[in-house]
Amino acid sequence: MVQLPRQQIRFCTSRDGTRIAFATSGSGPPLVKTLHLASHLESDPDNPVWGPWVYELARGRRLVRYDPRGFGLSDGTVTDFSLARHLEDLAAVIDAVGLDRFALIGFAGGAALSVHYAVAAPARVTHLVLQGAFLRGRLARSETPEQLAEAEMLLQLISIGWGKDDPAFRQFYTSQFIPDATSDQFRSFNESLRRAASPENAARMLREFQNCDLRAVAPKVTCPTLVLHSIEDRRVPMEQGRALAAVIANARFVPLNSRNHYPLPHEPAWTKFIEELNAFLPAGGAAGHDRALAPMEGFTGRELQILELIAQGVGNVPIGERLGISEKTVRNNVSAILSKMGVHTRSQAIVQARNAGFGVEPPA
């Protein structure tokens, strides 16, 4: 049966006593993903924005993820969000998993952390992947009073309104992160911001990374590096990613034709990202794919979950109950699945899915 890689959540203790939650999934060469802003290990795999990332990164690899301090399942009652502490948290996770050498991937602020770790532990990091990264964070590159005031205002918006029931404050950020999202992706991402951390913790962590300046440390990176960046990224201008790639020896820079800070599965930039990632990382990605899955390329993680249940003969209502989504959302996904498969009926989809390895086990 083809299924999403199951994750195993555990905990470790960082140097200052903070408890950090981490998860492992998949098998193959290890890939460690550093922190991201809306992190929540338990809900990320089912999120229509984060789920596809979890699924793709774990295909043919052993994926290690973790919730940063103050976020998700990790200790929330912390006040120290310094870069030094984040480096200690990352080291604690790596030691708890028992990794010696591994590839490292980071997004935005997580990319800055990844650069610092790759320089601090060059013998352990085999490959470095940076998405939506910057050479200087927003506060660090604010050179006029107006630019600094705008950066501070955005952080203040988080502190004031991120935790409110009214989603308007979070919607502003969501529209910057994923302006071309579907309504389901937009709504789910917006909610993930609220669920991941308190407004105070979110603002503290953002402030730390927006103050990062990598001009001195990035040239010390020695491992093969892949830098990818959306051309019309509203959160981090592409010139920041290009500037970072320029100071890392032999780094490869790949522009992605997207307005989304995080490329989404329905756009060509997503396919480009996955192709570049699989070609760059050793013995992972496409090399580790199940051959039976080949006819099902281009599906989101959620669609693959639903397709597996369709192949088992499960109806829309029980599918919604199992996955915690509405029947309407199931119907919309089923329509997208049929279209991608090039079939017109559910029966035709079942036949094609079972030929690809889905639905081998009966529904529980």
Secondary structure in CASP SS format (residue, H / E / C, confidence):
PFRMAT SS
TARGET T0000
AUTHOR 0000-0000-0000
METHOD secondary structure of the structure
MODEL  1
M C 1.00
V C 1.00
Q C 1.00
L C 1.00
P C 1.00
R C 1.00
Q E 1.00
Q E 1.00
I E 1.00
R E 1.00
F E 1.00
C E 1.00
T E 1.00
S C 1.00
R C 1.00
D C 1.00
G C 1.00
T C 1.00
R E 1.00
I E 1.00
A E 1.00
F E 1.00
A E 1.00
T E 1.00
S E 1.00
G C 1.00
S C 1.00
G C 1.00
P C 1.00
P E 1.00
L E 1.00
V E 1.00
K E 1.00
T C 1.00
L C 1.00
H C 1.00
L C 1.00
A C 1.00
S C 1.00
H C 1.00
L C 1.00
E C 1.00
S C 1.00
D H 1.00
P H 1.00
D H 1.00
N C 1.00
P C 1.00
V C 1.00
W H 1.00
G H 1.00
P H 1.00
W H 1.00
V H 1.00
Y H 1.00
E H 1.00
L H 1.00
A H 1.00
R C 1.00
G C 1.00
R C 1.00
R E 1.00
L E 1.00
V E 1.00
R E 1.00
Y E 1.00
D C 1.00
P C 1.00
R C 1.00
G C 1.00
F C 1.00
G C 1.00
L C 1.00
S C 1.00
D C 1.00
G C 1.00
T C 1.00
V C 1.00
T C 1.00
D C 1.00
F C 1.00
S C 1.00
L H 1.00
A H 1.00
R H 1.00
H H 1.00
L H 1.00
E H 1.00
D H 1.00
L H 1.00
A H 1.00
A H 1.00
V H 1.00
I H 1.00
D H 1.00
A H 1.00
V H 1.00
G C 1.00
L C 1.00
D C 1.00
R C 1.00
F E 1.00
A E 1.00
L E 1.00
I E 1.00
G E 1.00
F E 1.00
A C 1.00
G H 1.00
G H 1.00
A H 1.00
A H 1.00
L H 1.00
S H 1.00
V H 1.00
H H 1.00
Y H 1.00
A H 1.00
V H 1.00
A H 1.00
A C 1.00
P C 1.00
A C 1.00
R C 1.00
V E 1.00
T E 1.00
H E 1.00
L E 1.00
V E 1.00
L E 1.00
Q E 1.00
G C 1.00
A C 1.00
F C 1.00
L C 1.00
R E 1.00
G C 1.00
R C 1.00
L C 1.00
A C 1.00
R C 1.00
S C 1.00
E C 1.00
T C 1.00
P H 1.00
E H 1.00
Q H 1.00
L H 1.00
A H 1.00
E H 1.00
A H 1.00
E H 1.00
M H 1.00
L H 1.00
L H 1.00
Q H 1.00
L H 1.00
I H 1.00
S H 1.00
I H 1.00
G H 1.00
W C 1.00
G C 1.00
K C 1.00
D C 1.00
D C 1.00
P C 1.00
A H 1.00
F H 1.00
R H 1.00
Q H 1.00
F H 1.00
Y H 1.00
T H 1.00
S H 1.00
Q H 1.00
F H 1.00
I C 1.00
P C 1.00
D C 1.00
A C 1.00
T C 1.00
S H 1.00
D H 1.00
Q H 1.00
F H 1.00
R H 1.00
S H 1.00
F H 1.00
N H 1.00
E H 1.00
S H 1.00
L H 1.00
R H 1.00
R H 1.00
A H 1.00
A C 1.00
S C 1.00
P H 1.00
E H 1.00
N H 1.00
A H 1.00
A H 1.00
R H 1.00
M H 1.00
L H 1.00
R H 1.00
E H 1.00
F H 1.00
Q H 1.00
N C 1.00
C C 1.00
D E 1.00
L C 1.00
R C 1.00
A C 1.00
V C 1.00
A H 1.00
P H 1.00
K H 1.00
V C 1.00
T C 1.00
C C 1.00
P C 1.00
T E 1.00
L E 1.00
V E 1.00
L E 1.00
H E 1.00
S E 1.00
I C 1.00
E C 1.00
D C 1.00
R C 1.00
R C 1.00
V C 1.00
P C 1.00
M H 1.00
E H 1.00
Q H 1.00
G H 1.00
R H 1.00
A H 1.00
L H 1.00
A H 1.00
A H 1.00
V H 1.00
I C 1.00
A C 1.00
N C 1.00
A C 1.00
R E 1.00
F E 1.00
V E 1.00
P E 1.00
L E 1.00
N C 1.00
S C 1.00
R C 1.00
N C 1.00
H C 1.00
Y C 1.00
P C 1.00
L C 1.00
P C 1.00
H C 1.00
E C 1.00
P H 1.00
A H 1.00
W H 1.00
T H 1.00
K H 1.00
F H 1.00
I H 1.00
E H 1.00
E H 1.00
L H 1.00
N H 1.00
A H 1.00
F H 1.00
L C 1.00
P C 1.00
A C 1.00
G C 1.00
G H 1.00
A H 1.00
A H 1.00
G H 1.00
H C 1.00
D C 1.00
R H 1.00
A H 1.00
L H 1.00
A H 1.00
P H 1.00
M H 1.00
E C 1.00
G C 1.00
F C 1.00
T C 1.00
G H 1.00
R H 1.00
E H 1.00
L H 1.00
Q H 1.00
I H 1.00
L H 1.00
E H 1.00
L H 1.00
I H 1.00
A H 1.00
Q C 1.00
G C 1.00
V C 1.00
G C 1.00
N H 1.00
V H 1.00
P H 1.00
I H 1.00
G H 1.00
E H 1.00
R H 1.00
L H 1.00
G C 1.00
I C 1.00
S C 1.00
E H 1.00
K H 1.00
T H 1.00
V H 1.00
R H 1.00
N H 1.00
N H 1.00
V H 1.00
S H 1.00
A H 1.00
I H 1.00
L H 1.00
S H 1.00
K H 1.00
M H 1.00
G C 1.00
V C 1.00
H C 1.00
T C 1.00
R H 1.00
S H 1.00
Q H 1.00
A H 1.00
I H 1.00
V H 1.00
Q H 1.00
A H 1.00
R H 1.00
N H 1.00
A C 1.00
G C 1.00
F C 1.00
G C 1.00
V C 1.00
E C 1.00
P C 1.00
P C 1.00
A C 1.00
END
